[in-house]
Amino acid sequence: MSKPLFNPRLTAKHRLLKFCIITVENLLFNHRVQSIRKISMISELALSQDDYTIKVRVIRLWRQTSWNQQLRMIGMILMDEMGSKIECNVDKPFASLQGKSFEEYGDYYIHKPTLGLNEGAIKFVDGPHKLYFQYNTKVTKCIDFCGPQNSFDFADFQQLHDNAINPKISFDVIGNVFRCFPLEPAKDRQEKKITFKMEDLEGHEVFVTLWGRYADEINAYVSKHTGHFVLLIQCAKLKLVRDRPYVNNTYLATKLYIEDDTEEITTFKKSLQAKKGSLTSSVSRTSGSSIMYSLHDDFLQKNSFHQISAIHELNEGGCAVILGTIKMFEDTRNWYYNACKHCKSKVQIVKVSDETVNGLDQLEEKEIMVCTNEKCKDKLITAEPSFMIKVRVQGLVGVVSLTIFDREVRNILKLSAADLLSKYERFGNTSQFPIELNAMIDKKLAFKIVVKTFNVSRFGRSYNISKITDNVDIISALEKIEKKSRIEQDMDTESVNIIGSEFASQETVGCKDDTSHTADNTPVSNIPSGISSRTVNNLNSPPTSAKRKLVDVYDLDDDVYESATKPNAPRIGDGKVGGTTKLLIPKVEK
């Protein structure tokens, strides 16, 4: 029977001394063990070895659980003191045994792991092998790791656009986030997602779409902060959507560093700050760029709601939120255009002379695509079909023409223009207006519109759409705002009618009969010249005030007038206290 570690009869001083001695002995033992073992570098691992020890830091760790919350797998990215990396999987049942031993940025000795093939759908480290645990694998905490804090493999934004990145290998990306679109709720089997644009120090831009909890993380930051921010994404992946690169997160391995104090973000921010003073750098404009907030805030707080009949009052560059129902298509011939893949501007087909000479010593002509955007002047232009649909939208008050572009149409129909063209090409009729677009008719939507120069200078009644939503909560809130606005306008109109009739009664006193009949009888025209129509339109008298004015009108009408051209008859009861007007008794029909 072993003796207890602490004898209760020993004093506290003796117990502390004995504990320190045992601790030192354990440390010396571990040091002797590690000195006997040869530490292998990750680059030295080979299939011919079995008994080896690696000294590593866990720079990324994620856990996968089953439906009953049991730990199924631990995934890690390990880095040795030379900065070399390898992916490691701790599968069941070893995950349950070793799961509590590991933590991110922890340093460990791993003795007798085994090598397997690195053939996952996404490789988090580019290499043929992956490290696995087996029955005799041992893990010991390390206290003398001398390697770097972390190791990132940043992708170049230009390489993303040139499709020079292997989509099956994850990468790291860092950039300045200068525009963020609203969080899109989960639909069907898809998770919630958020899309934003990042820019590197050279001004190259790339779209990023994050899903699930990663989308919540970005949305939580954006909702509390304004302006651009620097973001580092570890273990991202590339996805091509119609040949356009999008940066996406992986299911579990991705990690976000938002305005963190890591060395990489600090260095990037210093370089970004140094380039802000350069007018030639597109990064300089991002300091003034605003983050687009959540869909709810954008439609209900950041932009004011307008009736369709009143949006002409907006100035150039202004935005407005309107509510309406798509009633018809304004143009069924032109429903798409060829858009530049770089900037979405219109692409034109231009004929130019070919430098090669044919057999007849004549220059031949060839067709090339030219983008109408000057920024794409030196780029190789490729085009794709994009929606551009003009519709007539009817609101509670007024009708307006709106142009809906590609992104919003795709969000509504879940179809692309290329898909529809391919379908109708099979039937040999690409000029036909797709019947699939009819699904937009009679849809009640909230629109965020932008006022351009021609809207102001030419009083144009056609507007471009910045954003559309069919969110039930937003539409319901806008309907309440619209209803409240209509009630207030009705109260203003009622007050004008009351005051106008009062002034009309007073002005007809002593006027000629023919004048009273030929004058304009509208309430505003009967107001004396001393009171402006603007003052009357802004009146909003409460019900008690309206009742008082009605009483005054009734008292005025109580006077008896013989004629407008003759002196007034004396009022019955004038000069007598308590005098009242004599009422006439109507004759009752028998």
C-alpha positions as CSV (number, residue, x, y, z in Angstrom):
1,M,0.0,0.0,0.0
2,S,1.5,3.3,-1.1
3,K,1.9,6.1,1.4
4,P,-0.1,9.3,1.0
5,L,1.6,12.2,-0.6
6,F,0.8,14.5,2.3
7,N,1.0,13.3,5.9
8,P,-1.6,15.2,8.0
9,R,0.8,15.2,11.0
10,L,3.4,17.2,9.0
11,T,3.4,20.9,9.4
12,A,2.3,23.2,6.5
13,K,5.9,24.2,6.0
14,H,7.1,20.6,5.6
15,R,4.2,19.8,3.2
16,L,5.1,22.7,1.0
17,L,8.8,21.8,0.9
18,K,8.0,18.1,0.0
19,F,5.6,19.3,-2.8
20,C,8.4,21.5,-4.3
21,I,10.9,18.7,-4.2
22,I,8.5,16.3,-6.0
23,T,7.7,19.0,-8.7
24,V,11.4,19.6,-9.4
25,E,12.0,15.8,-9.6
26,N,9.2,15.5,-12.2
27,L,10.5,18.4,-14.3
28,L,14.0,16.9,-14.2
29,F,12.6,13.5,-15.3
30,N,10.7,15.1,-18.2
31,H,13.8,16.9,-19.3
32,R,15.9,13.7,-19.2
33,V,13.2,11.9,-21.2
34,Q,13.0,14.7,-23.8
35,S,16.8,14.9,-24.1
36,I,16.9,11.2,-24.7
37,R,14.3,11.4,-27.4
38,K,15.3,12.9,-30.7
39,I,13.1,15.8,-31.8
40,S,12.2,15.5,-35.4
41,M,11.2,18.4,-37.6
42,I,8.0,18.2,-39.7
43,S,10.0,18.4,-42.9
44,E,12.0,15.3,-41.8
45,L,9.0,13.0,-41.3
46,A,9.1,9.9,-43.5
47,L,7.0,6.7,-43.9
48,S,10.1,4.7,-42.8
49,Q,9.9,6.1,-39.3
50,D,7.7,4.9,-36.4
51,D,9.4,5.9,-33.2
52,Y,9.8,9.7,-33.3
53,T,8.8,12.8,-31.4
54,I,7.8,16.2,-32.7
55,K,7.8,19.5,-30.8
56,V,5.0,21.7,-32.1
57,R,2.6,24.6,-31.5
58,V,-1.1,24.2,-32.2
59,I,-1.8,27.3,-34.4
60,R,-5.4,26.2,-35.2
61,L,-7.8,23.8,-33.5
62,W,-11.4,22.8,-34.2
63,R,-13.6,20.1,-32.8
64,Q,-16.4,18.1,-34.5
65,T,-19.2,16.6,-32.4
66,S,-21.9,14.1,-33.2
67,W,-25.6,14.6,-32.9
68,N,-25.5,13.6,-29.2
69,Q,-22.7,16.1,-28.5
70,Q,-20.0,13.5,-28.2
71,L,-16.6,14.4,-29.5
72,R,-15.9,12.7,-32.8
73,M,-12.8,14.4,-34.1
74,I,-10.2,17.0,-33.3
75,G,-8.6,18.9,-36.2
76,M,-5.4,20.8,-35.8
77,I,-2.7,22.6,-37.7
78,L,0.6,22.1,-36.1
79,M,3.8,24.2,-36.5
80,D,7.3,23.3,-35.5
81,E,10.1,25.6,-34.5
82,M,11.2,26.1,-38.1
83,G,7.8,27.3,-39.1
84,S,6.8,24.2,-41.1
85,K,3.2,23.1,-40.8
86,I,1.2,19.9,-41.0
87,E,-2.4,19.0,-40.5
88,C,-3.3,16.6,-37.8
89,N,-6.5,14.6,-37.1
90,V,-7.3,13.0,-33.8
91,D,-10.1,10.6,-34.6
92,K,-12.5,8.7,-32.3
93,P,-11.7,7.1,-29.8
94,F,-8.4,8.9,-29.3
95,A,-10.3,12.2,-29.5
96,S,-12.1,11.5,-26.3
97,L,-8.9,10.5,-24.6
98,Q,-6.7,13.4,-25.8
99,G,-9.5,16.0,-26.3
100,K,-8.9,17.9,-23.1
101,S,-5.1,18.0,-23.5
102,F,-5.1,20.4,-26.4
103,E,-5.7,24.1,-26.6
104,E,-5.0,26.6,-29.3
105,Y,-1.5,28.2,-29.2
106,G,-0.5,25.4,-26.8
107,D,2.9,23.9,-27.1
108,Y,3.3,20.1,-27.0
109,Y,5.6,17.1,-27.5
110,I,3.8,14.4,-29.5
111,H,5.5,11.0,-29.4
112,K,4.8,8.2,-31.9
113,P,2.1,9.6,-34.1
114,T,1.5,8.1,-37.5
115,L,1.3,9.4,-41.1
116,G,-1.7,9.1,-43.4
117,L,-2.7,10.5,-46.7
118,N,-3.9,14.1,-47.0
119,E,-6.8,13.5,-49.3
120,G,-9.6,15.7,-47.9
121,A,-11.9,17.8,-50.0
122,I,-10.0,20.8,-48.7
123,K,-6.3,20.6,-47.7
124,F,-5.6,23.0,-44.8
125,V,-1.8,22.4,-45.4
126,D,-0.4,21.8,-48.8
127,G,1.3,18.5,-48.5
128,P,0.9,14.7,-49.2
129,H,0.7,13.6,-45.6
130,K,-1.4,14.2,-42.6
131,L,-0.6,13.4,-39.0
132,Y,-2.9,10.9,-37.1
133,F,-3.0,9.5,-33.6
134,Q,-2.8,5.8,-32.8
135,Y,-3.0,3.6,-29.7
136,N,0.5,4.3,-28.4
137,T,0.7,8.0,-29.2
138,K,1.6,10.2,-26.2
139,V,1.3,13.9,-25.6
140,T,3.3,16.0,-23.2
141,K,3.1,19.7,-22.5
142,C,6.1,21.7,-23.7
143,I,7.5,24.8,-21.9
144,D,10.4,25.7,-24.1
145,F,9.0,26.1,-27.6
146,C,11.1,28.6,-29.5
147,G,9.3,29.0,-32.8
148,P,7.2,31.8,-34.2
149,Q,3.9,32.8,-32.7
150,N,1.9,31.9,-35.9
151,S,2.4,31.2,-39.6
152,F,0.0,32.5,-42.3
153,D,0.0,31.8,-46.0
154,F,-1.6,34.9,-47.5
155,A,-3.2,34.7,-51.0
156,D,-2.5,37.5,-53.4
157,F,-5.8,39.2,-54.6
158,Q,-4.5,39.4,-58.1
159,Q,-3.9,35.6,-58.1
160,L,-7.5,35.1,-57.0
161,H,-8.7,37.1,-60.0
162,D,-6.3,35.2,-62.3
163,N,-7.5,31.8,-61.0
164,A,-4.0,31.0,-59.9
165,I,-5.1,29.6,-56.5
166,N,-5.8,25.9,-56.1
167,P,-9.5,25.7,-54.9
168,K,-8.8,22.5,-53.1
169,I,-6.1,24.1,-50.8
170,S,-7.1,26.6,-48.1
171,F,-5.3,29.9,-47.7
172,D,-5.2,32.9,-45.5
173,V,-6.3,36.4,-46.6
174,I,-5.9,39.9,-45.1
175,G,-7.5,43.1,-46.3
176,N,-9.4,46.2,-45.7
177,V,-13.2,45.7,-45.5
178,F,-14.8,48.8,-47.0
179,R,-18.3,47.6,-48.0
180,C,-20.6,45.1,-46.2
181,F,-23.9,44.0,-47.5
182,P,-26.8,43.0,-45.2
183,L,-27.0,39.7,-43.4
184,E,-29.2,37.3,-45.4
185,P,-31.3,35.0,-43.3
186,A,-31.3,31.2,-43.8
187,K,-33.4,30.0,-46.7
188,D,-34.3,26.4,-47.5
189,R,-31.3,24.4,-46.6
190,Q,-28.8,27.2,-46.8
191,E,-27.4,28.9,-43.7
192,K,-27.5,32.6,-43.1
193,K,-24.8,34.4,-45.0
194,I,-23.1,37.8,-45.3
195,T,-21.1,39.2,-48.2
196,F,-18.6,42.1,-48.2
197,K,-15.7,43.5,-50.2
198,M,-12.1,43.5,-49.2
199,E,-9.2,45.5,-50.7
200,D,-5.5,44.9,-50.4
201,L,-2.8,47.5,-50.3
202,E,-2.5,47.6,-54.1
203,G,-6.2,48.4,-54.5
204,H,-7.3,44.9,-55.8
205,E,-10.8,44.0,-54.6
206,V,-12.4,40.7,-53.9
207,F,-15.8,39.5,-52.7
208,V,-16.0,37.5,-49.5
209,T,-19.1,35.4,-48.5
210,L,-19.2,33.9,-45.0
211,W,-21.8,31.5,-43.7
212,G,-23.4,30.5,-40.4
213,R,-21.6,31.5,-37.2
214,Y,-18.9,33.3,-39.2
215,A,-21.6,35.6,-40.8
216,D,-23.0,36.3,-37.3
217,E,-19.5,37.3,-36.1
218,I,-19.1,39.8,-38.9
219,N,-22.6,41.1,-38.5
220,A,-22.1,41.6,-34.7
221,Y,-19.0,43.7,-35.3
222,V,-20.6,45.8,-38.1
223,S,-23.7,46.5,-36.0
224,K,-21.5,48.1,-33.3
225,H,-18.8,49.9,-35.4
226,T,-18.8,52.3,-38.3
227,G,-16.3,52.7,-41.0
228,H,-13.9,50.3,-42.6
229,F,-11.9,47.6,-40.7
230,V,-9.0,45.2,-41.2
231,L,-9.9,41.5,-41.3
232,L,-7.6,38.5,-41.4
233,I,-9.2,35.2,-42.4
234,Q,-7.4,32.0,-41.6
235,C,-8.1,28.8,-43.5
236,A,-10.3,30.3,-46.2
237,K,-11.2,28.7,-49.5
238,L,-11.8,29.8,-53.1
239,K,-15.1,29.5,-54.9
240,L,-15.7,30.5,-58.5
241,V,-19.2,31.9,-59.3
242,R,-19.5,32.4,-63.1
243,D,-15.7,32.8,-63.2
244,R,-15.7,35.4,-60.5
245,P,-13.6,34.6,-57.4
246,Y,-15.3,34.6,-54.0
247,V,-13.6,33.9,-50.7
248,N,-15.6,31.5,-48.5
249,N,-15.1,30.0,-45.1
250,T,-14.6,26.3,-44.5
251,Y,-17.1,24.4,-42.3
252,L,-15.0,24.3,-39.1
253,A,-11.4,25.3,-39.7
254,T,-11.8,29.0,-40.6
255,K,-10.9,31.6,-38.0
256,L,-11.6,35.4,-38.1
257,Y,-9.3,38.0,-36.7
258,I,-11.2,41.3,-36.7
259,E,-9.1,44.4,-35.9
260,D,-7.0,42.1,-33.7
261,D,-3.7,43.1,-32.2
262,T,-1.8,40.4,-34.2
263,E,1.5,41.4,-35.8
264,E,0.1,40.9,-39.3
265,I,-2.9,43.2,-38.8
266,T,-0.8,45.8,-37.1
267,T,1.7,45.8,-40.0
268,F,-1.1,46.0,-42.6
269,K,-2.8,48.9,-40.8
270,K,0.5,50.8,-40.7
271,S,1.0,50.3,-44.5
272,L,-2.6,51.2,-45.1
273,Q,-2.3,54.4,-43.2
274,A,0.9,55.3,-45.1
275,K,-1.0,54.9,-48.4
276,K,-4.0,57.0,-47.5
277,G,-2.2,60.2,-48.5
278,S,-1.6,59.0,-52.1
279,L,-4.3,60.1,-54.5
280,T,-3.4,57.4,-56.9
281,S,-4.2,54.7,-54.4
282,S,-7.7,53.4,-54.3
283,V,-7.2,52.6,-50.7
284,S,-7.4,56.3,-49.8
285,R,-11.1,56.4,-50.8
286,T,-12.0,53.6,-48.3
287,S,-11.5,55.9,-45.3
288,G,-14.7,57.6,-46.3
289,S,-16.6,54.5,-47.4
290,S,-19.4,53.5,-45.1
291,I,-20.4,50.1,-44.0
292,M,-23.9,49.1,-45.2
293,Y,-25.7,48.1,-42.0
294,S,-28.2,45.3,-41.4
295,L,-31.2,45.1,-43.7
296,H,-33.5,46.2,-41.0
297,D,-31.5,49.3,-40.2
298,D,-31.0,50.2,-43.9
299,F,-34.7,50.2,-44.7
300,L,-36.1,51.5,-41.4
301,Q,-33.5,53.7,-39.8
302,K,-30.7,54.8,-42.2
303,N,-33.0,56.0,-45.0
304,S,-36.3,57.8,-44.9
305,F,-39.5,56.4,-46.2
306,H,-41.2,58.3,-49.1
307,Q,-44.5,58.0,-50.9
308,I,-43.9,57.4,-54.6
309,S,-45.6,60.6,-55.5
310,A,-43.0,62.6,-53.3
311,I,-39.7,61.1,-54.3
312,H,-39.2,63.9,-56.9
313,E,-38.4,66.2,-53.9
314,L,-35.1,64.3,-53.3
315,N,-31.8,65.9,-54.2
316,E,-29.1,64.3,-56.4
317,G,-27.3,61.5,-54.6
318,G,-30.1,61.0,-52.1
319,C,-31.6,57.7,-51.3
320,A,-35.2,56.8,-50.4
321,V,-37.2,53.8,-49.3
322,I,-40.5,53.2,-51.1
323,L,-43.1,50.5,-50.8
324,G,-44.9,49.2,-53.9
325,T,-46.1,46.3,-56.0
326,I,-44.6,45.3,-59.3
327,K,-47.5,45.6,-61.8
328,M,-46.0,45.2,-65.2
329,F,-42.9,45.2,-67.3
330,E,-42.1,48.4,-69.1
331,D,-39.9,46.8,-71.8
332,T,-40.2,43.2,-72.7
333,R,-37.6,43.3,-75.5
334,N,-34.5,44.3,-73.5
335,W,-34.3,42.2,-70.3
336,Y,-30.6,41.6,-70.2
337,Y,-27.3,43.0,-71.3
338,N,-23.7,41.8,-71.7
339,A,-21.9,42.8,-68.6
340,C,-18.2,43.1,-67.9
341,K,-17.1,40.5,-65.4
342,H,-14.8,43.0,-63.7
343,C,-17.1,45.9,-63.1
344,K,-20.6,44.9,-64.4
345,S,-20.6,47.8,-66.9
346,K,-22.0,47.3,-70.4
347,V,-19.7,45.6,-72.9
348,Q,-19.8,46.6,-76.6
349,I,-18.7,44.6,-79.6
350,V,-16.3,46.7,-81.7
351,K,-14.9,45.8,-85.1
352,V,-11.2,46.6,-85.5
353,S,-8.7,45.9,-88.3
354,D,-6.7,42.7,-87.9
355,E,-2.9,43.2,-88.3
356,T,-2.7,40.0,-90.3
357,V,-3.1,40.3,-94.1
358,N,-5.1,37.8,-96.1
359,G,-4.2,36.5,-99.5
360,L,-5.8,39.5,-101.3
361,D,-3.5,41.9,-99.5
362,Q,-6.5,43.4,-97.6
363,L,-6.8,43.9,-93.9
364,E,-9.5,41.8,-92.3
365,E,-11.8,43.0,-89.5
366,K,-12.3,41.2,-86.2
367,E,-14.7,41.7,-83.3
368,I,-13.4,42.5,-79.9
369,M,-15.3,43.3,-76.6
370,V,-14.8,46.7,-75.1
371,C,-16.0,47.7,-71.6
372,T,-17.6,51.1,-71.4
373,N,-15.9,51.7,-68.0
374,E,-12.5,53.5,-68.3
375,K,-11.1,51.5,-65.4
376,C,-11.2,48.4,-67.5
377,K,-9.3,50.0,-70.4
378,D,-6.1,47.9,-70.0
379,K,-7.8,44.6,-68.9
380,L,-8.8,41.6,-70.9
381,I,-12.6,41.9,-71.2
382,T,-14.9,38.9,-70.8
383,A,-18.7,39.3,-70.7
384,E,-21.6,37.5,-69.1
385,P,-25.4,38.0,-69.5
386,S,-26.8,40.1,-66.7
387,F,-30.4,41.1,-65.9
388,M,-31.6,44.6,-66.5
389,I,-35.4,44.7,-66.2
390,K,-37.6,47.8,-66.2
391,V,-40.8,47.5,-64.3
392,R,-43.7,49.7,-63.3
393,V,-44.3,49.8,-59.5
394,Q,-47.5,51.0,-57.9
395,G,-47.6,52.2,-54.3
396,L,-50.4,53.5,-52.2
397,V,-49.9,56.9,-53.8
398,G,-48.3,57.0,-57.2
399,V,-46.7,54.8,-59.9
400,V,-43.0,54.9,-60.8
401,S,-40.6,53.2,-63.3
402,L,-37.7,51.2,-61.7
403,T,-34.8,49.4,-63.2
404,I,-33.9,46.1,-61.4
405,F,-30.4,44.8,-62.0
406,D,-28.8,41.4,-61.9
407,R,-28.2,40.8,-58.3
408,E,-31.6,41.7,-57.1
409,V,-33.4,39.7,-59.9
410,R,-31.3,36.7,-59.0
411,N,-32.3,37.1,-55.3
412,I,-36.0,37.1,-56.2
413,L,-36.1,34.4,-58.9
414,K,-33.1,32.2,-57.9
415,L,-32.1,32.2,-61.6
416,S,-29.4,33.8,-63.6
417,A,-29.7,35.4,-67.0
418,A,-27.3,32.9,-68.4
419,D,-29.5,30.0,-67.2
420,L,-32.5,31.5,-69.0
421,L,-30.6,32.2,-72.2
422,S,-29.3,28.6,-72.3
423,K,-32.8,27.3,-71.8
424,Y,-34.3,29.4,-74.7
425,E,-31.3,28.7,-76.9
426,R,-32.2,25.0,-76.9
427,F,-35.6,26.0,-78.4
428,G,-33.9,28.3,-80.9
429,N,-35.7,31.5,-79.6
430,T,-33.4,33.7,-77.6
431,S,-35.4,36.8,-78.4
432,Q,-38.5,35.6,-76.5
433,F,-39.3,37.3,-73.2
434,P,-38.8,34.5,-70.5
435,I,-42.1,33.5,-68.9
436,E,-40.1,32.8,-65.7
437,L,-39.8,36.6,-65.2
438,N,-43.6,36.7,-64.7
439,A,-43.1,35.4,-61.2
440,M,-42.1,39.0,-60.3
441,I,-45.5,40.4,-61.1
442,D,-47.8,41.3,-58.1
443,K,-44.9,41.0,-55.7
444,K,-45.0,43.6,-52.9
445,L,-41.5,44.7,-52.1
446,A,-39.6,47.4,-50.4
447,F,-37.2,49.3,-52.6
448,K,-34.2,51.4,-51.8
449,I,-33.7,53.8,-54.8
450,V,-30.9,56.2,-55.7
451,V,-31.5,59.6,-57.2
452,K,-29.2,60.4,-60.2
453,T,-28.5,63.7,-61.9
454,F,-31.0,63.1,-64.7
455,N,-33.8,62.6,-62.1
456,V,-33.2,66.1,-60.8
457,S,-32.3,68.0,-64.0
458,R,-34.9,66.4,-66.2
459,F,-37.4,65.5,-63.6
460,G,-36.9,61.9,-64.6
461,R,-39.5,59.4,-63.3
462,S,-37.3,56.3,-63.7
463,Y,-34.9,55.3,-60.9
464,N,-32.3,52.7,-60.3
465,I,-32.6,50.3,-57.5
466,S,-29.9,49.9,-54.9
467,K,-31.6,47.2,-52.8
468,I,-34.8,45.1,-52.7
469,T,-36.3,43.1,-49.8
470,D,-39.3,41.0,-49.4
471,N,-38.7,40.6,-45.7
472,V,-42.2,40.4,-44.0
473,D,-41.2,42.3,-40.9
474,I,-39.7,45.2,-42.9
475,I,-42.7,45.4,-45.2
476,S,-45.1,45.3,-42.2
477,A,-43.2,48.1,-40.5
478,L,-43.2,50.2,-43.6
479,E,-46.9,49.7,-44.0
480,K,-47.4,51.1,-40.5
481,I,-45.3,54.1,-41.4
482,E,-47.2,54.6,-44.6
483,K,-50.6,54.4,-42.8
484,K,-49.5,56.8,-40.1
485,S,-48.3,59.3,-42.8
486,R,-51.6,59.1,-44.6
487,I,-53.6,59.7,-41.4
488,E,-51.4,62.8,-40.7
489,Q,-51.9,64.1,-44.2
490,D,-55.7,63.6,-43.9
491,M,-55.7,65.6,-40.7
492,D,-53.8,68.4,-42.4
493,T,-56.3,68.4,-45.3
494,E,-59.2,68.4,-42.9
495,S,-57.7,71.4,-41.0
496,V,-57.2,73.3,-44.3
497,N,-60.8,72.6,-45.3
498,I,-62.1,73.9,-41.9
499,I,-60.0,77.1,-41.9
500,G,-60.7,77.7,-45.6
501,S,-64.5,77.5,-45.1
502,E,-64.2,79.9,-42.1
503,F,-62.3,82.5,-44.1
504,A,-64.7,82.0,-47.0
505,S,-67.7,82.8,-44.8
506,Q,-66.0,86.0,-43.5
507,E,-65.0,87.2,-47.0
508,T,-68.4,86.9,-48.5
509,V,-69.8,89.5,-46.0
510,G,-70.6,92.7,-47.9
511,C,-69.6,91.2,-51.3
512,K,-71.7,91.3,-54.4
513,D,-73.7,88.3,-55.4
514,D,-72.0,87.8,-58.8
515,T,-68.6,87.9,-57.2
516,S,-69.4,85.3,-54.6
517,H,-70.6,83.0,-57.3
518,T,-67.7,83.5,-59.8
519,A,-64.8,83.3,-57.2
520,D,-62.8,80.1,-56.8
521,N,-64.3,78.0,-54.1
522,T,-61.3,75.9,-53.3
523,P,-60.3,76.2,-49.6
524,V,-56.8,77.6,-50.3
525,S,-58.1,80.3,-52.7
526,N,-60.5,81.6,-50.1
527,I,-57.6,82.3,-47.6
528,P,-56.8,86.1,-47.2
529,S,-53.6,87.2,-48.9
530,G,-52.0,87.9,-45.5
531,I,-51.8,84.1,-44.8
532,S,-49.6,82.0,-47.0
533,S,-50.6,78.6,-48.4
534,R,-47.5,77.1,-46.8
535,T,-48.8,78.1,-43.4
536,V,-52.1,76.5,-44.0
537,N,-50.6,73.3,-45.4
538,N,-48.5,72.9,-42.2
539,L,-51.5,73.2,-39.9
540,N,-52.3,70.2,-37.8
541,S,-54.9,71.3,-35.4
542,P,-55.9,68.8,-32.7
543,P,-59.6,67.7,-32.5
544,T,-60.4,70.2,-29.7
545,S,-59.2,73.1,-31.8
546,A,-61.2,71.9,-34.8
547,K,-64.4,71.7,-32.8
548,R,-63.8,75.3,-31.5
549,K,-63.5,76.5,-35.1
550,L,-66.7,74.7,-36.1
551,V,-68.6,76.4,-33.3
552,D,-67.4,79.8,-34.5
553,V,-68.5,79.0,-38.0
554,Y,-72.0,78.0,-36.7
555,D,-72.3,81.2,-34.8
556,L,-71.3,83.2,-37.9
557,D,-73.9,81.4,-40.0
558,D,-76.6,82.2,-37.3
559,D,-76.8,85.8,-38.6
560,V,-79.7,86.4,-41.0
561,Y,-78.8,88.2,-44.3
562,E,-81.4,89.6,-46.6
563,S,-79.0,90.1,-49.5
564,A,-75.4,90.6,-50.2
565,T,-76.2,94.0,-51.9
566,K,-78.3,95.4,-49.0
567,P,-77.4,96.4,-45.5
568,N,-77.6,93.7,-42.9
569,A,-80.7,93.4,-40.9
570,P,-80.2,94.0,-37.2
571,R,-79.3,90.9,-35.2
572,I,-82.2,89.8,-33.0
573,G,-81.2,90.1,-29.4
574,D,-78.4,92.7,-29.9
575,G,-77.9,94.9,-26.9
576,K,-80.0,92.7,-24.6
577,V,-78.5,90.5,-21.9
578,G,-79.4,86.9,-22.5
579,G,-80.8,87.7,-25.9
580,T,-81.1,84.7,-28.2
581,T,-81.8,84.2,-31.9
582,K,-85.4,83.4,-32.7
583,L,-85.7,79.9,-34.1
584,L,-88.1,79.2,-36.9
585,I,-90.5,76.3,-36.5
586,P,-90.4,74.1,-39.6
587,K,-93.7,73.2,-41.2
588,V,-94.5,69.5,-40.8
589,E,-95.8,67.8,-43.9
590,K,-99.0,66.0,-43.4
